[in-house]
Amino acid sequence: MKSAVVLLPGLNRDRDMIAALTKISGKAPETVWQTDTEIPDVDLIVIPGGFSYGDYLRCGAIAARMPVMQAIAKKAEKGVMVMGVCNGFQILLEAGLLPGALMRNASLKFVCREVKLEVSNANTAFTRGYAPGQIIRCPVAHHDGNFFADEETLKRIEGEGQVAFRYAEGTNPNGSINDIAGIVSERGNVLGMMPHPENLIESAHGGSDGRALFTGVLGIAA
């Protein structure tokens, strides 16, 4: 399975994501730049975390309007898997590829720590490596991760099983409504999540709870 990682000015988790994909798949992902209007023939596109364009205007607002995002939207329409982590999640929301919004953390402080996640829907391509309701560990590092959606949108997201991950065991770090930590698109091929699974894939990280997300979506035996 081939993958690609998007590079944007200000992102600082691209190397982590590239390392994770390379280690798990055995093949380095392609990289695409902000001005690219074509994306290689891949099965998975990942937008990593960081602070694209210094988080000016709103987190992800400028990045969402770069040519590469138009190319990603076209790929998503064709069913290609797309994943955005942290700032990548913010970019996907700003680009309209996922519903809802991410606001300033309820504490108004940057949060960097480990949280617990519950696998809310194990029937997506991104979560099929986990058991339903499984609790996993995962690190977070963000200032604007407070997920919000209006009542109608939230009802639809919940009703259609679009919540992939929830903060569990009282570890919600940002005040996200319904403890939502990650959601998928209606079609199920786009995932956005605030926690960083790429930073917990091997014993050197102190655990491998994030590994099953990658083995699942890449179709690799755990």
C-alpha positions as CSV (number, residue, x, y, z in Angstrom):
1,M,0.0,0.0,0.0
2,K,1.4,3.4,-1.0
3,S,1.2,6.5,1.1
4,A,2.0,10.2,0.9
5,V,2.7,12.9,3.5
6,V,1.8,16.5,2.8
7,L,4.5,19.1,3.6
8,L,3.4,22.7,4.5
9,P,5.4,25.6,6.0
10,G,5.2,25.4,9.8
11,L,4.4,21.7,10.1
12,N,6.8,20.0,12.5
13,R,5.5,16.5,12.8
14,D,6.1,15.5,9.2
15,R,9.3,13.6,10.1
16,D,7.5,11.7,12.8
17,M,4.8,10.7,10.4
18,I,7.2,9.7,7.7
19,A,9.2,7.6,10.1
20,A,6.1,5.9,11.4
21,L,4.8,5.0,7.9
22,T,8.2,3.9,6.8
23,K,8.7,1.7,9.8
24,I,5.3,0.1,9.6
25,S,4.9,-0.3,5.9
26,G,8.6,-0.9,5.1
27,K,8.5,1.8,2.4
28,A,9.0,5.5,2.7
29,P,6.0,7.6,1.7
30,E,5.9,10.0,-1.1
31,T,6.0,13.7,-0.1
32,V,3.9,16.5,-1.7
33,W,4.3,20.2,-1.3
34,Q,1.8,23.0,-0.7
35,T,1.8,24.2,-4.4
36,D,1.5,20.7,-5.9
37,T,-1.7,20.3,-7.9
38,E,-1.2,16.6,-8.6
39,I,-0.7,13.8,-6.1
40,P,0.9,10.5,-6.9
41,D,-1.1,7.4,-7.2
42,V,-1.3,6.4,-3.5
43,D,-3.8,4.7,-1.2
44,L,-3.3,7.0,1.9
45,I,-2.6,10.7,2.2
46,V,-1.6,12.1,5.6
47,I,-1.5,15.7,6.7
48,P,0.7,15.8,9.8
49,G,0.6,18.1,12.8
50,G,2.4,21.3,13.6
51,F,1.6,25.0,13.1
52,S,1.1,25.5,9.4
53,Y,1.6,29.2,8.5
54,G,2.1,30.0,12.1
55,D,-1.6,29.4,12.9
56,Y,-2.4,32.8,11.5
57,L,-6.1,33.8,11.0
58,R,-7.2,30.4,12.4
59,C,-5.4,27.1,12.8
60,G,-5.3,25.5,9.4
61,A,-7.2,28.3,7.6
62,I,-4.3,29.3,5.3
63,A,-3.2,25.8,4.6
64,A,-6.7,24.7,3.7
65,R,-6.6,27.1,0.7
66,M,-3.4,25.9,-0.8
67,P,-3.4,24.1,-4.2
68,V,-2.4,20.8,-2.7
69,M,-5.7,20.7,-0.6
70,Q,-7.8,21.0,-3.8
71,A,-5.9,18.0,-5.1
72,I,-6.5,16.1,-1.9
73,A,-10.2,16.9,-2.0
74,K,-10.3,15.4,-5.5
75,K,-8.5,12.3,-4.3
76,A,-10.9,12.0,-1.3
77,E,-13.9,12.2,-3.7
78,K,-12.5,9.2,-5.5
79,G,-12.3,7.2,-2.3
80,V,-8.6,7.6,-1.4
81,M,-7.9,7.4,2.3
82,V,-7.0,10.7,3.9
83,M,-5.8,11.3,7.5
84,G,-5.2,14.5,9.3
85,V,-3.5,14.6,12.7
86,C,-3.7,17.6,15.1
87,N,-3.0,20.6,12.7
88,G,-3.9,18.2,9.9
89,F,-7.3,17.7,11.5
90,Q,-7.7,21.5,11.7
91,I,-6.8,21.8,8.0
92,L,-9.4,19.1,7.0
93,L,-12.1,21.0,8.9
94,E,-11.1,24.3,7.4
95,A,-11.1,22.7,3.9
96,G,-14.6,21.3,4.4
97,L,-13.6,17.7,4.2
98,L,-14.9,17.0,7.7
99,P,-17.8,18.6,9.7
100,G,-17.4,20.7,12.8
101,A,-14.8,23.1,14.2
102,L,-11.8,23.1,16.6
103,M,-11.7,26.0,19.1
104,R,-9.2,27.1,21.7
105,N,-8.8,24.6,24.5
106,A,-11.2,25.2,27.4
107,S,-8.2,25.9,29.7
108,L,-6.9,28.5,27.2
109,K,-3.5,26.7,27.6
110,F,-1.4,24.6,25.3
111,V,-1.7,20.9,26.4
112,C,1.1,18.4,26.0
113,R,0.5,15.1,27.7
114,E,-0.7,11.5,27.3
115,V,-4.5,10.8,27.3
116,K,-6.7,7.8,27.1
117,L,-8.8,7.2,24.0
118,E,-11.9,4.9,23.6
119,V,-12.4,3.4,20.1
120,S,-15.9,4.6,19.6
121,N,-16.4,3.0,16.1
122,A,-14.1,0.0,15.3
123,N,-15.8,-0.5,11.9
124,T,-13.8,2.1,10.0
125,A,-10.8,1.5,7.9
126,F,-8.8,3.5,10.4
127,T,-10.0,1.7,13.5
128,R,-10.4,-1.8,12.4
129,G,-7.2,-2.8,14.1
130,Y,-8.8,-2.2,17.4
131,A,-11.7,-3.8,19.3
132,P,-14.9,-1.9,19.9
133,G,-14.7,0.1,23.0
134,Q,-11.0,-0.6,23.4
135,I,-9.1,2.0,25.6
136,I,-5.7,3.0,24.2
137,R,-3.0,5.5,25.3
138,C,-2.0,8.4,23.0
139,P,-0.1,11.7,23.3
140,V,-1.6,15.1,22.5
141,A,0.1,18.4,21.9
142,H,-2.2,21.3,20.9
143,H,-3.7,24.6,21.8
144,D,-6.8,24.6,19.7
145,G,-8.3,21.0,20.0
146,N,-11.7,21.7,21.5
147,F,-14.0,20.1,19.0
148,F,-17.4,21.7,18.5
149,A,-20.4,21.2,16.2
150,D,-23.9,22.7,16.2
151,E,-26.7,20.5,17.5
152,E,-27.9,19.3,14.1
153,T,-24.3,18.4,12.9
154,L,-23.5,16.7,16.2
155,K,-26.6,14.6,16.1
156,R,-25.7,13.5,12.5
157,I,-22.1,12.7,13.4
158,E,-23.2,10.7,16.4
159,G,-26.1,9.0,14.6
160,E,-24.1,7.9,11.6
161,G,-21.2,6.5,13.7
162,Q,-18.7,9.1,12.5
163,V,-17.0,9.4,15.9
164,A,-13.9,7.3,15.7
165,F,-12.2,8.1,19.0
166,R,-13.3,9.7,22.3
167,Y,-11.3,10.9,25.2
168,A,-11.7,8.3,27.9
169,E,-11.4,8.0,31.7
170,G,-11.7,11.7,32.4
171,T,-8.6,12.6,30.2
172,N,-10.4,15.1,27.9
173,P,-7.6,17.7,27.6
174,N,-9.5,20.4,25.8
175,G,-13.2,20.4,26.5
176,S,-14.3,18.8,23.3
177,I,-18.0,18.2,23.1
178,N,-19.0,14.6,23.8
179,D,-15.3,13.9,24.5
180,I,-14.8,13.7,20.7
181,A,-11.1,13.1,19.8
182,G,-11.4,12.0,16.2
183,I,-14.1,11.7,13.5
184,V,-14.5,10.2,10.0
185,S,-16.3,11.5,7.0
186,E,-19.7,10.2,6.0
187,R,-18.0,8.0,3.4
188,G,-15.5,6.8,6.0
189,N,-12.3,7.5,4.0
190,V,-11.3,10.7,5.7
191,L,-10.1,10.7,9.4
192,G,-9.3,13.7,11.5
193,M,-7.9,13.3,15.1
194,M,-6.1,15.6,17.6
195,P,-4.0,12.9,19.3
196,H,-0.7,11.7,17.7
197,P,-0.8,7.9,17.1
198,E,2.5,8.2,15.2
199,N,4.3,8.9,18.4
200,L,3.3,5.7,20.1
201,I,4.1,2.9,17.7
202,E,7.0,1.0,19.3
203,S,8.6,0.2,22.6
204,A,11.1,3.1,22.2
205,H,8.1,5.4,22.4
206,G,7.0,3.7,25.7
207,G,4.2,1.8,24.0
208,S,2.7,0.8,20.7
209,D,-1.0,1.6,21.1
210,G,-1.0,3.8,18.0
211,R,0.4,1.2,15.8
212,A,-2.9,-0.7,15.1
213,L,-4.3,2.5,13.4
214,F,-1.5,2.3,10.8
215,T,-1.5,-1.4,10.3
216,G,-5.3,-1.3,10.0
217,V,-5.5,1.4,7.4
218,L,-2.4,0.1,5.5
219,G,-3.8,-3.4,5.5
220,I,-0.7,-4.9,7.2
221,A,-0.7,-7.7,9.6
222,A,-0.1,-6.5,13.1
